[in-house]
Structure formats: structure tokens, C-alpha cells
Amino acid sequence: MFTLGRPRDSLIDLPRLETARLTVGGLSPEDAPALARLTDDPAITGAIDFLPTPFTLEDAKGLIHGGSRERDRFLGIRGRAEGRDGELVGVAGAHLRGEGLIEIGYWIGGAARGQGFAFEAVSELAALLMRRFPARILVAECRPANTASWGLLRKLGFEETGEDGHRPGRKLLALERP
């Protein structure tokens, strides 16, 4: 029997994005060694509660496999210029939450921090997600003490909702639509 209704939202076929300096696209099994090297950093694993410390090759393979489903998608942020052609410099995630929210998250490797890569990648991904899912509210969770991420989210237009996130110590921020 068929059930007619609204089409099911999915992240599985998010297109690859290109910015002036970056490519943002799906992670593949071949990316596991680079993902493990990038993510096995206490500054990253200490800030993102679902990442184990140490972050091993097996953890990277699991994240890639688990982050390529309809409701959760992890994307590699790769350099396109400045001697970083194809280098994995970070990760962005998109996660469908319930019927009305889509959550965005990200991390940037130590050597690439402070160069505007997170802003460049996340702003493009946020714009895509808002176009693709106009009925959903784009949200992010962040610890207020994480001043770099908090500032980035505010610069992107996210506003604090006054609600706690579902992860310990985090606040929920939402992006207002133009």
C-alpha cells in the first residue's frame, strides 16, 4: 500500500559546494586516514562530545559511514588554493532533527584555524540548507565559553534562543531567515 504525503527530507544527496578557497562535499572511505589525523586533537575531541579521545582510524571510518545517511551528513572541508589543494582542513555536519529543525556543526583542524575557513564553509552550507529545507529552522549548539565558535555563529546571523542544547553545557542558537 502506498502512503501519500509530503516528500521525506533527506541529506543524502547534498551537492558539493565550492567557495573561493574551499570545496565542501561528502566524505568517502578514502578520507578516513586524513579525518583521523585532523580530528585526533584535544581541542576538537574535547569540544565535541560525540567524538572519542583518542580519535582513531576506526573512529574516522565509523563517522564517515554513519554520517552519510538521510538524516545525518558529514562533509569534508577541503582547501582549493594556497598550497592546500584537496587537503582536508575541516568537517561540517548537517543533521535533521524532528520535523522542524536542521542542525549544523563544524570543526577545523589546528593548522587551518584562524584563516576564515569555518566562516566560508559554514555560510555556504547554511545558505544551501535554508534554500533546500525552507520549512525547517536552522540551529546550532555551542558552549558560550567557546568564544571562537560563538562569535562565528553570531557573525553568520545565529541568535541565542534562550534554550539549552541537548548536549551538556551548550546553548541553542537559531538562524533567522532574511
C-alpha positions in Angstrom: 0.0 0.0 0.0 1.2 3.5 -0.8 1.0 6.4 1.6 0.7 9.8 0.0 2.1 12.7 1.9 4.9 15.2 1.9 8.2 14.0 0.5 10.7 12.8 3.1 13.5 15.2 3.8 17.0 13.7 3.1 20.6 14.9 3.3 21.9 12.0 1.3 22.2 14.0 -2.0 23.6 17.3 -0.8 25.6 18.8 -3.7 29.3 19.6 -3.5 29.8 23.3 -2.7 32.7 25.5 -3.9 33.8 28.8 -2.4 36.8 30.9 -3.4 39.2 28.8 -1.3 37.3 25.7 -0.4 35.3 22.7 -1.6 32.7 21.2 0.8 31.5 17.8 -0.1 30.8 14.2 1.1 33.5 12.2 2.9 34.5 8.9 1.4 36.2 5.8 3.0 39.5 7.0 1.4 39.3 10.1 3.6 39.5 8.1 6.8 43.3 8.5 7.5 43.1 12.3 6.9 40.0 12.6 9.0 41.7 10.7 11.9 44.8 12.9 11.7 42.7 16.1 11.6 40.2 15.1 14.3 42.6 13.5 16.8 43.2 16.8 18.5 42.1 17.5 22.1 40.9 20.9 21.0 38.4 19.2 18.7 37.5 16.0 20.7 37.3 18.0 23.9 34.7 20.4 22.4 32.6 17.8 20.5 31.0 15.4 22.9 30.3 12.5 20.5 34.0 12.3 19.3 36.1 9.9 21.3 39.6 10.6 22.6 41.8 9.5 21.0 40.1 9.7 17.6 41.4 6.6 15.7 41.2 5.4 12.2 38.4 3.1 13.1 36.5 6.1 14.6 37.0 8.0 11.4 35.7 5.1 9.3 32.6 4.9 11.6 32.0 8.6 11.4 32.2 8.5 7.6 29.9 5.5 7.4 27.4 6.9 9.9 27.5 10.4 8.5 26.3 9.6 5.0 22.7 8.7 5.8 19.4 10.5 5.1 19.2 12.3 8.4 22.9 12.9 9.2 25.6 14.0 6.8 29.3 14.8 7.4 31.0 16.8 4.8 34.7 17.3 4.3 36.0 20.9 4.0 39.0 20.9 1.6 41.3 23.6 0.5 41.4 24.6 -3.1 44.2 27.1 -3.1 47.1 28.5 -1.1 49.1 25.2 -1.1 46.1 23.3 0.3 44.6 21.9 -2.9 42.5 18.9 -1.8 43.7 18.9 1.8 41.1 18.1 4.4 41.1 21.2 6.7 37.8 20.6 8.5 34.4 18.9 8.7 30.9 20.3 8.6 27.8 18.3 9.7 24.1 18.7 8.9 21.5 16.8 11.0 17.7 16.7 10.5 16.1 16.9 14.0 12.5 16.0 14.2 10.2 17.6 11.7 11.1 21.2 12.1 14.8 21.6 12.7 18.1 21.1 10.9 21.3 21.4 13.0 24.6 22.4 11.6 28.0 21.8 13.2 31.7 22.0 12.2 35.3 21.7 13.3 38.5 23.0 11.7 41.9 21.4 12.1 44.6 23.2 14.1 46.8 24.3 11.3 43.8 25.8 9.4 42.2 27.7 12.3 42.0 31.4 12.3 42.0 31.7 8.5 38.3 32.2 7.9 37.7 28.7 6.6 34.9 27.9 9.0 33.0 31.1 8.1 33.4 30.5 4.4 32.3 26.8 4.5 29.5 27.2 7.1 28.0 30.2 5.5 27.7 28.4 2.1 26.3 25.3 3.7 23.8 27.3 5.8 22.6 29.1 2.7 22.2 25.7 0.9 20.3 24.2 3.8 17.9 27.1 4.1 17.1 27.0 0.4 16.7 23.3 0.4 14.6 23.0 3.6 12.6 26.2 3.8 10.2 24.8 6.3 12.9 23.9 8.8 14.7 26.2 11.3 18.5 26.1 11.1 20.1 25.7 14.5 23.4 25.1 16.1 24.5 24.2 19.6 27.5 25.9 21.2 29.1 26.4 24.6 29.1 30.1 25.4 32.7 29.7 26.6 33.7 28.6 23.1 34.2 32.2 22.1 35.6 31.4 18.6 32.6 29.3 17.6 30.1 31.5 19.4 31.5 34.5 17.6 31.4 32.7 14.2 27.7 31.7 14.7 26.8 35.3 15.7 28.6 36.6 12.6 26.6 34.2 10.5 23.4 35.6 11.9 22.6 33.0 14.5 20.8 34.3 17.6 20.6 32.7 21.0 17.2 31.2 21.6 17.4 31.1 25.4 17.1 27.3 25.4 19.7 24.8 26.4 21.0 22.5 23.7 20.5 18.7 24.1 24.3 18.3 24.7 25.7 19.2 28.1 26.7 22.8 28.6 25.5 24.1 25.3 23.0 26.7 24.3 20.8 26.6 21.2 21.2 29.2 18.6 18.9 29.7 15.5 19.5 31.4 12.2 16.9 33.9 11.3 15.7 33.8 7.7 16.1 37.0 5.7 
